[in-house]
Amino acid sequence: MTMRNTVAYVVDEAQSAVTDGPVELHFVAIASTRSVDPDAPEELGEAAELLERVEVWVEEDFGEEVPSDVTVETDVLGADRYLFSPGDYADAILAYADEHGIGRIVLDPEYSPGGATPMLRPLEMELARGDAEIEEAPVERRAEGTVLARAASLPKYLAVFGASYLFYMLLSSWKPLDFATGAFTAALVAVLLAPVTFSQQPSLRRVGRQLVRMVIYAPYLLKEIAVANLQIAYVVLHPSLPIDPKVVQLQAAVWGDAPVTTLANSITLTPGTLTISVTDRAFDIHSLTAGSREDLFDGGLERAVRFVFYGREAAAIASPRERGDDGEGQDG
């Protein structure tokens, strides 16, 4: 772990710079989950524990106590938003840097907020958008690259293998050869994709509950698609063609890769609406008619997706319209 070496390097640099005036050191951890995520208490607690260790390391490197002209601050960033891409992580860091007047950002060479997915290089490129100087800590031990063969755990391999094998068999004729080729194909998929498929360890209990809820969600989504098809058919067949295309933005209370992807795809599958892009919790959506926007901001799909992934209590969160999100947009 190069984190300890990174802290030592930062302290050494601070000791050299303190002769020119007071120095502020800010050590931050980027949250991999939002504070409203059901798994947030555990993950945010781990981030807080890491920062507590950092404070101890700083004191050790300075000696018995931190000099009076050196200020040490710690903080957990990103818990108030959904972070997905390197740009999202960079935005959180740059906003903190601007707020506190930070002119130099030092990164741990092994920092990988995406879990098994390498993110340091793209993160450095995104951070270059700011005014602060960006550098990797020149630690003594060479940073280890991500090794895909070691990045996944047994539960990840089993989960990907099981899903792949089931999908293969659903498309097969269930002949003896299909069982063998299905197992081989599923094993190959698991070896290649298990390291990058999950952002957290799969839980059989949690996934089981979500699959049951997904079975309930599927008919609801089909109903929404059917109703939207009828609405669009009416618009297309109407002599005056009453369309009102606009690009609107939906601030959805969903977090995590799978829920965000499910909601974005559900919106796209429903005729009349098309998800263009997603940033944090902001969904940019092209809507064809005023009716499709009404349905969108009533929050039915959003509540259904929250029910699938977070349970009944999360599904009761206010709809976008109730939260005051009227979807400011522009004509398409």
TIVEX-750426 format. One record per atom (N, C-alpha, C): residue number from 1; x, y, z; atom name. Coordinates in pm, whole numbers. Each point is the difference from the previous one (the first is absolute). Example, Ala and Ser with C-alpha at 12.3 -4.5 7.8 and 13.67 -1.06 7.14 Angstrom:
TIVEX-750426
k X Y Z a
1 1319 -569 780 N
1 -89 119 0 CA
1 90 120 0 C
2 -35 105 -72 N
2 82 119 6 CA
2 -77 109 73 C
//
This chain:
TIVEX-750426
k X Y Z a
1 85 -120 0 N
1 -85 120 0 CA
1 88 124 0 C
2 -17 87 -100 N
2 82 119 -13 CA
2 -58 121 73 C
3 -116 -15 59 N
3 -62 113 70 CA
3 91 53 110 C
4 59 -91 77 N
4 88 42 110 CA
4 119 79 -56 C
5 57 -45 -110 N
5 113 69 -61 CA
5 -43 136 -56 C
6 -122 6 -53 N
6 -50 126 -53 CA
6 -13 105 110 C
7 -53 -42 115 N
7 -13 92 112 CA
7 138 49 44 C
8 97 -90 7 N
8 136 39 39 CA
8 59 100 -98 C
9 -26 -20 -129 N
9 50 94 -101 CA
9 -62 138 17 C
10 -131 3 24 N
10 -69 128 18 CA
10 54 74 123 C
11 24 -73 108 N
11 53 61 121 CA
11 140 56 -25 C
12 82 -74 -73 N
12 135 49 -33 CA
12 -8 130 -80 C
13 -91 4 -96 N
13 -16 120 -81 CA
13 -49 116 86 C
14 -88 -29 96 N
14 -52 105 88 CA
14 111 55 89 C
15 86 -88 48 N
15 111 45 85 CA
15 95 91 -77 C
16 15 -26 -130 N
16 87 85 -81 CA
16 -66 135 -31 C
17 -133 -3 -16 N
17 -71 122 -38 CA
17 -34 90 117 C
18 3 -55 123 N
18 -45 77 116 CA
18 94 116 30 C
19 122 -6 -51 N
19 94 110 23 CA
19 -45 128 -72 C
20 -85 -14 -102 N
20 -49 115 -76 CA
20 -132 53 54 C
21 -58 -65 99 N
21 -126 44 57 CA
21 -88 -116 40 C
22 -118 28 57 N
22 -92 -105 43 CA
22 -39 -93 -115 C
23 -24 -127 34 N
23 -34 -102 -100 CA
23 -129 -69 42 C
24 -87 -22 -96 N
24 -123 -76 25 CA
24 10 -133 -74 C
25 -23 -109 72 N
25 -3 -134 -59 CA
25 -144 -51 6 C
26 -52 -39 -114 N
26 -136 -55 -6 CA
26 8 -143 -53 C
27 -40 -95 82 N
27 -6 -140 -41 CA
27 -147 -37 -20 C
28 -34 -44 -120 N
28 -139 -31 -30 CA
28 -14 -142 -54 C
29 -111 -61 33 N
29 -38 -130 -56 CA
29 -126 22 -83 C
30 -8 -66 -115 N
30 -117 15 -87 CA
30 -96 -114 29 C
31 -123 34 35 N
31 -100 -101 32 CA
31 -38 -78 -126 C
32 -5 -131 12 N
32 -44 -83 -113 CA
32 -149 -27 6 C
33 -70 66 93 N
33 -144 -17 16 CA
33 -60 128 50 C
34 -128 21 -28 N
34 -70 116 52 CA
34 -48 -26 142 C
35 -20 108 76 N
35 -37 -15 140 CA
35 -135 -66 18 C
36 -85 2 -106 N
36 -132 -62 9 CA
36 0 -144 -48 C
37 114 -49 -47 N
37 12 -138 -42 CA
37 -13 -92 121 C
38 -74 -111 -13 N
38 -13 -92 115 CA
38 133 -49 54 C
39 103 -10 -85 N
39 131 -46 45 CA
39 92 114 43 C
40 -54 122 1 N
40 82 118 27 CA
40 65 0 139 C
41 -73 -33 109 N
41 64 9 132 CA
41 130 -78 10 C
42 3 -121 -56 N
42 121 -81 8 CA
42 113 60 -84 C
43 -32 39 -125 N
43 105 51 -88 CA
43 50 137 44 C
44 -90 87 44 N
44 43 131 48 CA
44 78 -14 130 C
45 -37 -101 80 N
45 76 -25 122 CA
45 142 -43 -30 C
46 18 -81 -104 N
46 135 -42 -39 CA
46 82 120 -47 C
47 -64 92 -74 N
47 72 120 -45 CA
47 41 86 118 C
48 -90 13 97 N
48 33 79 119 CA
48 113 -64 79 C
49 0 -133 11 N
49 108 -70 71 CA
49 135 20 -71 C
50 -3 -1 -132 N
50 124 23 -76 CA
50 56 139 30 C
51 -87 99 5 N
51 45 136 27 CA
51 50 14 144 C
52 -56 -76 91 N
52 51 1 137 CA
52 142 -57 4 C
53 24 -106 -78 N
53 136 -55 -7 CA
53 95 101 -62 C
54 -48 73 -100 N
54 84 102 -64 CA
54 42 105 102 C
55 -92 42 86 N
55 34 99 102 CA
55 109 -52 94 C
56 -10 -127 35 N
56 103 -60 86 CA
56 134 -2 -72 C
57 0 -37 -130 N
57 124 -4 -76 CA
57 63 139 -10 C
58 -84 102 -18 N
58 51 137 -10 CA
58 73 38 129 C
59 -62 -32 113 N
59 64 32 129 CA
59 131 -76 17 C
60 2 -126 -44 N
60 123 -79 10 CA
60 112 62 -84 C
61 -35 47 -120 N
61 102 53 -90 CA
61 49 138 42 C
62 -86 77 64 N
62 42 131 48 CA
62 79 -11 131 C
63 -20 -110 71 N
63 62 -15 131 CA
63 -109 -18 104 C
64 19 58 115 N
64 -97 -17 106 CA
64 -130 75 -28 C
65 9 116 -66 N
65 -119 77 -30 CA
65 20 80 -127 C
66 -113 40 -63 N
66 4 78 -123 CA
66 36 144 35 C
67 94 61 -73 N
67 38 139 27 CA
67 -122 94 -6 C
68 8 108 75 N
68 -112 94 8 CA
68 -28 69 -132 C
69 100 11 -87 N
69 -21 67 -128 CA
69 -39 -98 -111 C
70 -37 -122 38 N
70 -50 -99 -96 CA
70 -141 -40 42 C
71 -95 15 -91 N
71 -139 -38 26 CA
71 -32 -128 -76 C
72 -58 -96 69 N
72 -35 -127 -62 CA
72 -152 -17 1 C
73 -60 -19 -117 N
73 -144 -20 -15 CA
73 -26 -132 -72 C
74 -106 -68 39 N
74 -43 -122 -69 CA
74 -148 10 -33 C
75 -39 -65 -108 N
75 -141 6 -40 CA
75 -31 -115 -96 C
76 -125 -42 1 N
76 -49 -101 -95 CA
76 -83 74 -104 C
77 37 -13 -126 N
77 -68 71 -108 CA
77 -92 -93 -78 C
78 -102 57 -62 N
78 -84 -73 -95 CA
78 -117 -74 58 C
79 -21 2 131 N
79 -111 -75 59 CA
79 -135 61 -33 C
80 1 124 -50 N
80 -125 69 -31 CA
80 -39 -12 -147 C
81 75 -80 -75 N
81 -28 -10 -142 CA
81 36 -140 -50 C
82 -46 -31 -122 N
82 35 -128 -61 CA
82 123 20 -87 C
83 108 -70 31 N
83 125 10 -75 CA
83 16 -124 -86 C
84 22 21 -128 N
84 12 -114 -90 CA
84 129 4 -81 C
85 23 109 -71 N
85 115 8 -90 CA
85 116 72 65 C
86 122 -8 -60 N
86 112 78 52 CA
86 -31 149 8 C
87 -81 50 -95 N
87 -38 140 2 CA
87 -81 36 124 C
88 -87 -93 43 N
88 -80 24 121 CA
88 90 10 123 C
89 97 -92 9 N
89 92 3 114 CA
89 85 127 -4 C
90 43 37 -120 N
90 81 122 -13 CA
90 -80 123 39 C
91 -128 4 -37 N
91 -84 115 36 CA
91 -8 16 151 C
92 -14 -111 72 N
92 -8 6 146 CA
92 131 52 60 C
93 112 -48 -54 N
93 130 44 52 CA
93 27 146 -33 C
94 -29 39 -124 N
94 26 137 -41 CA
94 -89 100 73 C
95 -124 -39 26 N
95 -89 89 76 CA
95 55 22 140 C
96 50 -107 62 N
96 59 12 134 CA
96 126 86 -7 C
97 82 -20 -102 N
97 123 77 -14 CA
97 -29 148 -19 C
98 -101 33 -81 N
98 -36 140 -22 CA
98 -53 63 129 C
99 -80 -77 72 N
99 -59 53 123 CA
99 105 33 105 C
100 108 -80 5 N
100 101 18 105 CA
100 129 63 -52 C
101 -1 43 -126 N
101 118 66 -54 CA
101 122 -89 -10 C
102 -21 -126 -37 N
102 110 -96 -10 CA
102 69 14 -135 C
103 132 12 2 N
103 75 19 -123 CA
103 78 -121 -46 C
104 0 -107 79 N
104 78 -119 -36 CA
104 -73 -125 47 C
105 -21 -92 -90 N
105 -72 -124 31 CA
105 97 -117 -20 C
106 19 -79 105 N
106 89 -117 -4 CA
106 -86 -125 6 C
107 17 -90 -96 N
107 -80 -122 -8 CA
107 83 -121 41 C
108 -65 -92 71 N
108 61 -128 31 CA
108 10 -80 -130 C
109 118 -51 -38 N
109 15 -73 -126 CA
109 -89 -123 -13 C
110 -48 -53 112 N
110 -87 -117 -7 CA
110 -147 37 18 C
111 -30 129 -7 N
111 -139 42 19 CA
111 -85 -50 -115 C
112 -109 -70 31 N
112 -89 -54 -102 CA
112 -142 4 54 C
113 -69 115 -10 N
113 -135 10 56 CA
113 -100 -90 -69 C
114 31 -48 -120 N
114 -92 -87 -71 CA
114 12 -146 38 C
115 71 -30 108 N
115 16 -140 42 CA
115 100 -69 -88 C
116 -46 -100 -77 N
116 91 -75 -86 CA
116 33 73 -129 C
117 -71 109 -29 N
117 20 71 -125 CA
117 106 108 16 C
118 111 -5 -77 N
118 103 104 11 CA
118 -58 137 -33 C
119 25 98 86 N
119 -59 131 -21 CA
119 100 114 23 C
120 121 -31 45 N
120 92 106 38 CA
120 38 88 -118 C
121 38 -60 -113 N
121 42 80 -115 CA
121 -115 88 -53 C
122 -119 -55 -24 N
122 -109 88 -44 CA
122 -34 107 103 C
123 13 -35 129 N
123 -27 98 105 CA
123 99 116 -8 C
124 127 -30 -22 N
124 101 105 -11 CA
124 -31 92 -118 C
125 -46 -58 -110 N
125 -33 81 -118 CA
125 -118 91 30 C
126 -99 -50 73 N
126 -116 82 35 CA
126 38 109 100 C
127 89 -32 94 N
127 43 98 99 CA
127 78 114 -65 C
128 59 -26 -115 N
128 77 104 -70 CA
128 -88 116 -43 C
129 -132 -18 4 N
129 -91 109 -35 CA
129 8 113 103 C
130 41 -31 121 N
130 7 100 106 CA
130 130 78 -3 C
131 15 90 96 N
131 119 85 7 CA
131 109 -60 88 C
132 -33 -104 78 N
132 97 -57 94 CA
132 104 -85 -74 C
133 119 -6 58 N
133 106 -87 -51 CA
133 -31 -144 39 C
134 11 -93 -96 N
134 -34 -141 24 CA
134 126 -84 -7 C
135 17 -90 97 N
135 115 -90 -2 CA
135 -32 -129 75 C
136 72 -105 -36 N
136 -5 -125 75 CA
136 112 1 103 C
137 -27 -54 117 N
137 104 -7 103 CA
137 110 -95 -46 C
138 127 43 0 N
138 111 -88 -42 CA
138 39 -95 112 C
139 -86 -95 29 N
139 23 -92 110 CA
139 111 -98 -35 C
140 56 -61 103 N
140 112 -91 -20 CA
140 -43 -128 -70 C
141 -114 -55 40 N
141 -45 -125 -60 CA
141 -77 28 -127 C
142 32 -69 -104 N
142 -65 19 -128 CA
142 -146 -37 11 C
143 -86 86 -53 N
143 -144 -27 5 CA
143 -32 -123 -82 C
144 -84 -86 55 N
144 -39 -122 -69 CA
144 -118 29 -89 C
145 9 -43 -126 N
145 -111 18 -91 CA
145 -111 -97 34 C
146 -117 28 -54 N
146 -114 -87 24 CA
146 16 -131 -76 C
147 -5 -109 68 N
147 11 -131 -63 CA
147 -140 -60 -7 C
148 -53 -10 -120 N
148 -138 -43 -15 CA
148 -23 -138 57 C
149 99 -88 -10 N
149 -19 -135 48 CA
149 -17 -4 151 C
150 47 104 73 N
150 -9 0 145 CA
150 -103 99 52 C
151 -61 78 -91 N
151 -84 110 44 CA
151 -137 -45 49 C
152 -43 -119 -38 N
152 -134 -45 37 CA
152 7 -107 108 C
153 -104 -7 78 N
153 -10 -101 105 CA
153 -83 -117 -50 C
154 -2 -108 78 N
154 -76 -118 -38 CA
154 -149 31 -18 C
155 -64 79 90 N
155 -142 34 -23 CA
155 -24 71 -133 C
156 95 86 -43 N
156 -16 67 -128 CA
156 4 -100 -115 C
157 100 -91 4 N
157 10 -101 -106 CA
157 -126 -87 -6 C
158 -48 -41 116 N
158 -118 -86 4 CA
158 -124 73 -50 C
159 -13 128 37 N
159 -117 77 -42 CA
159 -1 19 -151 C
160 115 36 -58 N
160 7 20 -145 CA
160 -18 -132 -73 C
161 61 -107 53 N
161 -17 -132 -64 CA
161 -147 -41 2 C
162 -66 13 114 N
162 -140 -41 11 CA
162 -90 78 -93 C
163 18 132 -5 N
163 -84 83 -88 CA
163 25 -33 -147 C
164 126 -18 -36 N
164 34 -31 -139 CA
164 -54 -137 -41 C
165 16 -97 90 N
165 -47 -135 -32 CA
165 -151 -4 -15 C
166 -71 70 89 N
166 -146 4 -8 CA
166 -45 66 -129 C
167 64 111 -37 N
167 -37 69 -124 CA
167 26 -89 -121 C
168 113 -70 0 N
168 33 -89 -111 CA
168 -105 -111 -13 C
169 -39 -59 111 N
169 -95 -111 -5 CA
169 -140 47 -40 C
170 -34 124 36 N
170 -130 52 -41 CA
170 -10 14 -151 C
171 114 20 -65 N
171 2 15 -146 CA
171 31 -130 -73 C
172 21 -108 73 N
172 38 -128 -62 CA
172 -121 -92 -10 C
173 24 -115 -60 N
173 -105 -101 -16 CA
173 8 -108 107 C
174 88 19 99 N
174 13 -92 115 CA
174 43 -141 -42 C
175 83 -9 -102 N
175 59 -127 -39 CA
175 125 -24 85 C
176 44 -125 12 N
176 120 -28 83 CA
176 120 85 -37 C
177 20 22 -129 N
177 114 82 -41 CA
177 -13 144 49 C
178 -124 50 9 N
178 -22 137 45 CA
178 47 20 144 C
179 -18 -100 84 N
179 43 11 139 CA
179 153 15 8 C
180 70 -76 -84 N
180 146 6 1 CA
180 51 131 -59 C
181 -53 38 -116 N
181 45 125 -62 CA
181 -42 121 84 C
182 -114 -12 66 N
182 -45 110 87 CA
182 93 18 118 C
183 42 -111 60 N
183 92 8 114 CA
183 134 59 -43 C
184 50 -41 -117 N
184 128 52 -48 CA
184 -11 150 -29 C
185 -109 39 -66 N
185 -18 142 -33 CA
185 -14 84 125 C
186 -79 -49 96 N
186 -21 75 124 CA
186 130 12 79 C
187 81 -106 -1 N
187 128 6 70 CA
187 93 104 -65 C
188 0 4 -132 N
188 84 97 -72 CA
188 -46 143 31 C
189 -131 22 0 N
189 -54 133 32 CA
189 37 40 142 C
190 -11 -95 93 N
190 33 30 140 CA
190 146 39 17 C
191 89 -73 -66 N
191 144 31 11 CA
191 30 139 -55 C
192 -64 37 -110 N
192 30 127 -66 CA
192 -70 118 65 C
193 -124 -20 48 N
193 -80 114 43 CA
193 -22 13 150 C
194 21 -106 75 N
194 -24 8 145 CA
194 76 112 69 C
195 127 27 -38 N
195 73 107 68 CA
195 -59 139 -17 C
196 -76 23 -108 N
196 -49 135 -27 CA
196 -153 8 1 C
197 -68 -108 37 N
197 -145 -1 -6 CA
197 -64 66 121 C
198 52 -25 118 N
198 -61 49 123 CA
198 87 108 62 C
199 -66 108 51 N
199 72 103 75 CA
199 9 -36 147 C
200 -75 -101 45 N
200 7 -49 137 CA
200 -23 -151 -1 C
201 30 -63 113 N
201 -15 -144 7 CA
201 -148 -40 -12 C
202 -32 -93 -90 N
202 -140 -42 -14 CA
202 -47 -76 124 C
203 -121 25 38 N
203 -62 -67 114 CA
203 -116 -84 -52 C
204 3 -130 29 N
204 -105 -90 -48 CA
204 -136 43 52 C
205 -4 43 125 N
205 -127 44 59 CA
205 -52 126 -68 C
206 92 99 -18 N
206 -43 125 -62 CA
206 -40 -21 -146 C
207 81 -75 -74 N
207 -31 -24 -141 CA
207 -129 -80 -13 C
208 -23 -95 90 N
208 -124 -77 -3 CA
208 -123 88 16 C
209 7 92 97 N
209 -113 92 20 CA
209 -20 88 -123 C
210 110 45 -58 N
210 -12 88 -116 CA
210 -58 -75 -120 C
211 36 -126 -16 N
211 -55 -78 -111 CA
211 -150 -19 15 C
212 -44 -24 124 N
212 -145 -15 25 CA
212 -71 130 -34 C
213 57 112 44 N
213 -61 130 -30 CA
213 4 29 -149 C
214 107 -47 -69 N
214 9 22 -143 CA
214 -112 -73 -74 C
215 -38 -117 50 N
215 -111 -74 -59 CA
215 -129 82 12 C
216 -15 72 110 N
216 -117 87 18 CA
216 12 124 -89 C
217 123 49 -17 N
217 23 123 -78 CA
217 -23 -23 -149 C
218 35 -116 -50 N
218 -8 -26 -145 CA
218 -142 23 -55 C
219 -107 -56 61 N
219 -135 28 -53 CA
219 -36 148 7 C
220 48 67 107 N
220 -28 144 11 CA
220 65 76 -115 C
221 126 -34 -31 N
221 70 66 -110 CA
221 -69 -29 -133 C
222 -43 -125 -20 N
222 -71 -35 -124 CA
222 -129 79 -13 C
223 -68 20 112 N
223 -124 79 -2 CA
223 29 145 -39 C
224 107 56 58 N
224 38 137 -33 CA
224 38 13 -147 C
225 68 -101 -54 N
225 38 1 -141 CA
225 -124 -6 -89 C
226 -95 -85 38 N
226 -122 -14 -79 CA
226 -81 130 1 C
227 -15 62 117 N
227 -75 126 9 CA
227 69 109 -82 C
228 132 7 12 N
228 75 101 -75 CA
228 -12 -22 -150 C
229 -3 -127 -43 N
229 -17 -31 -142 CA
229 -134 52 -51 C
230 -104 -17 79 N
230 -133 48 -40 CA
230 0 153 -9 C
231 66 66 95 N
231 6 145 -2 CA
231 74 51 -123 C
232 113 -63 -31 N
232 77 41 -117 CA
232 -76 -30 -129 C
233 -70 -114 -4 N
233 -80 -33 -118 CA
233 -108 105 -23 C
234 -61 46 108 N
234 -102 105 -10 CA
234 60 128 -57 C
235 119 36 49 N
235 65 122 -47 CA
235 35 -12 -148 C
236 54 -114 -41 N
236 42 -19 -139 CA
236 -120 1 -94 C
237 -113 -59 43 N
237 -118 -9 -86 CA
237 -87 125 3 C
238 23 87 98 N
238 -81 121 11 CA
238 33 94 -117 C
239 -99 60 -62 N
239 25 88 -116 CA
239 94 117 30 C
240 -8 56 120 N
240 83 116 32 CA
240 137 -38 55 C
241 27 -128 19 N
241 127 -50 51 CA
241 45 81 124 C
242 -72 -13 111 N
242 25 85 118 CA
242 124 -41 79 C
243 119 21 -57 N
243 123 -30 72 CA
243 57 128 61 C
244 76 -16 105 N
244 64 113 68 CA
244 135 -47 51 C
245 97 -23 -91 N
245 128 -58 42 CA
245 82 95 86 C
246 52 -53 108 N
246 87 75 89 CA
246 103 -92 64 C
247 115 56 33 N
247 99 -70 81 CA
247 -15 50 143 C
248 -27 -90 91 N
248 -22 37 140 CA
248 102 -73 86 C
249 13 49 122 N
249 93 -63 94 CA
249 -77 -51 121 C
250 21 -126 33 N
250 -65 -64 113 CA
250 103 -26 110 C
251 -25 53 118 N
251 85 -28 116 CA
251 -60 -119 74 C
252 53 -118 -24 N
252 -59 -123 53 CA
252 70 -44 128 C
253 -78 -47 95 N
253 55 -47 128 CA
253 37 -147 -11 C
254 93 -30 -91 N
254 55 -135 -13 CA
254 152 11 5 C
255 65 -102 49 N
255 145 2 15 CA
255 54 -141 -20 C
256 118 -10 -55 N
256 57 -130 -31 CA
256 -10 -28 -149 C
257 97 -75 -52 N
257 6 -25 -144 CA
257 -124 -71 -54 C
258 -40 -110 65 N
258 -113 -78 -51 CA
258 -131 77 4 C
259 -36 66 111 N
259 -126 76 1 CA
259 -2 113 -102 C
260 111 74 -12 N
260 4 110 -96 CA
260 -14 -53 -142 C
261 71 -108 -31 N
261 -10 -59 -134 CA
261 -139 -51 -28 C
262 -62 -65 100 N
262 -136 -53 -18 CA
262 -100 111 -27 C
263 9 109 76 N
263 -93 111 -21 CA
263 23 65 -136 C
264 128 21 -36 N
264 29 62 -130 CA
264 -53 -85 -115 C
265 20 -132 7 N
265 -48 -88 -106 CA
265 -153 -10 0 C
266 -60 2 118 N
266 -147 -6 7 CA
266 -61 124 -64 C
267 60 115 24 N
267 -49 124 -62 CA
267 12 -8 -151 C
268 113 -54 -49 N
268 21 -11 -144 CA
268 -96 -101 -63 C
269 -29 -109 70 N
269 -90 -103 -53 CA
269 -144 50 -9 C
270 -34 99 80 N
270 -136 54 -1 CA
270 -12 100 -114 C
271 -82 -27 -102 N
271 -12 91 -115 CA
271 -35 142 43 C
272 63 97 -65 N
272 -25 140 31 CA
272 109 63 84 C
273 85 -81 61 N
273 110 52 80 CA
273 128 -76 -34 C
274 112 72 0 N
274 129 -58 -34 CA
274 107 59 91 C
275 69 -85 75 N
275 108 47 86 CA
275 122 33 -86 C
276 44 126 8 N
276 114 45 -81 CA
276 131 -19 76 C
277 1 42 127 N
277 122 -12 79 CA
277 -38 2 148 C
278 93 -48 83 N
278 -20 -2 144 CA
278 127 54 66 C
279 -16 99 86 N
279 111 55 78 CA
279 -45 11 144 C
280 76 -62 91 N
280 -44 -8 140 CA
280 -140 -60 2 C
281 -98 75 52 N
281 -139 -46 1 CA
281 -83 72 -105 C
282 63 77 -86 N
282 -71 80 -100 CA
282 -12 -79 -130 C
283 -124 -29 -40 N
283 -28 -71 -124 CA
283 -45 103 -104 C
284 75 13 -109 N
284 -42 85 -112 CA
284 -85 -87 -93 C
285 -125 42 -19 N
285 -98 -85 -69 CA
285 -69 80 -111 C
286 -7 -59 -118 N
286 -78 59 -109 CA
286 -142 -54 9 C
287 -97 90 9 N
287 -141 -39 9 CA
287 -73 53 -122 C
288 -87 -83 -55 N
288 -67 36 -126 CA
288 -127 82 23 C
289 -71 -30 109 N
289 -128 68 26 CA
289 -6 49 143 C
290 -95 91 24 N
290 -21 49 137 CA
290 -48 -113 90 C
291 -80 -92 -55 N
291 -50 -113 79 CA
291 112 -91 47 C
292 99 -23 -85 N
292 112 -85 40 CA
292 80 65 112 C
293 9 134 -2 N
293 69 70 108 CA
293 -79 -8 130 C
294 -132 10 -11 N
294 -85 -12 119 CA
294 21 -134 67 C
295 -1 -107 -79 N
295 20 -134 55 CA
295 139 -13 61 C
296 99 61 -65 N
296 138 -10 46 CA
296 16 65 138 C
297 -54 119 17 N
297 20 72 124 CA
297 -100 -38 109 C
298 -98 -82 -34 N
298 -85 -58 104 CA
298 78 -104 80 C
299 109 -50 -57 N
299 93 -83 75 CA
299 -35 -147 10 C
300 -91 -50 -83 N
300 -38 -140 9 CA
300 116 -94 -26 C
301 75 21 -109 N
301 113 -86 -31 CA
301 109 11 106 C
302 25 120 45 N
302 104 20 102 CA
302 -34 -75 128 C
303 -125 11 45 N
303 -41 -71 123 CA
303 10 -151 -19 C
304 -36 -48 -119 N
304 6 -144 -26 CA
304 144 -51 3 C
305 93 76 -58 N
305 141 -40 1 CA
305 54 2 142 C
306 -38 101 79 N
306 44 4 140 CA
306 -54 -120 76 C
307 -122 -40 -29 N
307 -59 -117 66 CA
307 81 -125 -33 C
308 41 -15 -127 N
308 75 -119 -40 CA
308 132 -11 75 C
309 72 111 11 N
309 136 -7 53 CA
309 11 36 148 C
310 -93 79 53 N
310 15 45 138 CA
310 -113 -42 93 C
311 -112 -48 -57 N
311 -110 -44 85 CA
311 -114 100 9 C
312 -100 -38 77 N
312 -125 76 6 CA
312 19 140 58 C
313 85 12 104 N
313 18 130 65 CA
313 60 102 -97 C
314 99 -42 -77 N
314 62 92 -96 CA
314 -98 38 -110 C
315 -91 -90 -35 N
315 -97 29 -105 CA
315 -95 111 41 C
316 -12 25 130 N
316 -92 103 49 CA
316 58 140 -4 C
317 127 14 -43 N
317 60 132 -11 CA
317 -80 84 -99 C
318 -10 129 25 N
318 -80 89 -82 CA
318 37 -9 -147 C
319 -99 20 -86 N
319 23 0 -144 CA
319 75 127 -39 C
320 57 4 -122 N
320 70 122 -44 CA
320 -88 124 10 C
321 -128 -12 -37 N
321 -89 115 6 CA
321 -22 44 144 C
322 -15 -96 91 N
322 -19 33 141 CA
322 126 62 60 C
323 118 -36 -56 N
323 125 57 48 CA
323 27 136 -63 C
324 -89 45 -91 N
324 18 129 -63 CA
324 80 -3 -128 C
325 24 -120 -54 N
325 75 -14 -125 CA
325 -99 3 -116 C
326 -9 117 -66 N
326 -94 15 -111 CA
326 64 -21 -135 C
327 128 -38 3 N
327 67 -38 -124 CA
327 19 114 -97 C
328 78 98 40 N
328 28 109 -92 CA
328 66 -58 -125 C
329 -46 44 -113 N
329 55 -57 -124 CA
329 1 101 -113 C
330 30 -51 -119 N
330 5 84 -118 CA
330 -72 -69 -113 C
331 -46 78 -95 N
331 -72 -58 -112 CA
331 91 -90 -81 C
332 -55 -114 -44 N
332 81 -91 -80 CA
332 -16 26 -148 C
//
